[in-house]
Amino acid sequence: MKIILIAAIMLVCEIILAFLFTLIAQKFYKKSEIDTKSIFKGFIERLFITLFLFNGLPHALTFFSALKLATRLKHNESDKEEVEKYNDYYLLGNLISVTVGLFYVCIWSHAAYLETGFARFLGQ
């Protein structure tokens, strides 16, 4: 039951995040479609963060941050406003991903309490 509850919470969170990131992309880039490739990459990032933090390896956050910075930040574009929007969008996405990854670790760590509370809620 514990695994099913955690998987359900993660699924709901990922669906909410997909719509949230779509709204953010609309604000920054005026995109109206859902970018499934980016949503999948974000899920993999959050899974990476969750697995390493749950196993007591917080250094993965440093590795994750360095890897993201090395591969994403734009510096040489001629349009400063476009570079700023891209970097802000990217930073916001990373902060949300790390926060959600930490939330997943918290859920996993307290799953027994969640299971008991869920059972009480259902009246069992």
Order of alpha helices (4+ residues) and beta strands (2+ residues): alpha-alpha-alpha-alpha-alpha
